[in-house]
């Protein structure tokens, strides 16, 4: 689910567009991100990057899966421990 790189941490997520509100649901094996935007013209991708950047307090970039619900995001400049801490906080 989390992978350390030289630039930050890569996280695998599943995006569910057209939700009533932005929400993150965690399980032991996956992270589901529900966003309000439509997947048309990258609107959902932009919302996911913007909102996750606020949550992690670091820039978030989608590095794979731009046209799929399964995506890989890079949280730039964050440590593995910090990323785990943020996710643990969300899970409470």
C-alpha positions in Angstrom: 0.0 0.0 0.0 2.9 2.4 0.8 6.2 2.5 -0.9 9.2 4.7 -0.1 11.0 6.4 -2.9 13.7 9.1 -3.2 11.1 11.7 -3.8 8.5 10.8 -1.2 6.0 8.0 -0.7 3.9 6.2 -3.4 0.4 5.2 -2.3 -2.0 3.0 -4.2 -5.6 4.3 -4.1 -8.9 3.5 -5.7 -10.9 6.6 -6.7 -14.7 6.6 -6.7 -16.0 9.8 -8.4 -19.5 11.4 -8.1 -19.8 10.9 -4.3 -21.8 13.3 -2.2 -18.6 14.4 -0.3 -14.9 13.9 -0.4 -14.0 11.0 1.9 -11.2 8.5 2.4 -12.0 5.0 3.6 -9.2 2.7 4.7 -9.0 -1.0 5.0 -6.1 -3.3 5.7 -5.5 -3.8 2.0 -6.7 -0.7 0.2 -7.5 3.0 0.4 -10.7 4.2 -1.3 -11.0 7.9 -2.1 -14.5 9.2 -2.8 -14.6 12.5 -4.6 -17.5 14.8 -5.6 -16.2 15.5 -9.1 -16.9 13.8 -12.4 -14.2 11.8 -14.1 -14.7 13.8 -17.2 -11.7 15.8 -18.4 -9.6 15.0 -15.3 -11.9 16.8 -12.8 -11.8 13.9 -10.3 -8.0 13.6 -10.6 -7.6 17.3 -9.9 -9.9 17.1 -6.8 -8.1 14.1 -5.5 -4.6 15.7 -5.9 -5.9 19.0 -4.3 -7.6 17.4 -1.3 -4.9 14.8 -0.6 -2.3 17.6 -0.7 -4.2 19.4 2.0 -4.5 16.2 4.1 -0.8 15.2 3.8 0.5 18.8 3.8 2.7 17.9 0.8 2.2 18.0 -2.9 0.4 15.0 -4.3 0.8 13.9 -8.0 -0.9 11.0 -9.8 1.9 9.0 -11.4 -0.2 6.1 -12.8 -3.8 5.4 -13.5 -4.9 8.7 -14.9 -7.8 7.1 -16.7 -8.5 4.3 -14.2 -10.1 4.1 -10.8 -6.9 2.4 -9.5 -4.2 5.0 -9.2 -0.7 5.4 -7.8 0.0 8.8 -6.2 3.3 10.3 -5.1 3.2 12.3 -2.0 6.4 14.4 -2.5 8.8 15.1 0.2 7.1 13.1 2.9 8.6 10.3 4.9 7.1 6.8 5.2 6.5 7.3 8.9 4.7 10.6 8.3 2.5 9.1 5.6 1.6 6.2 7.9 0.9 8.7 10.7 -1.5 10.7 8.5 -3.3 7.5 7.4 -3.6 6.3 11.0 -5.1 9.6 12.0 -7.7 9.3 9.1 -8.5 5.7 10.3 -9.7 6.9 13.7 
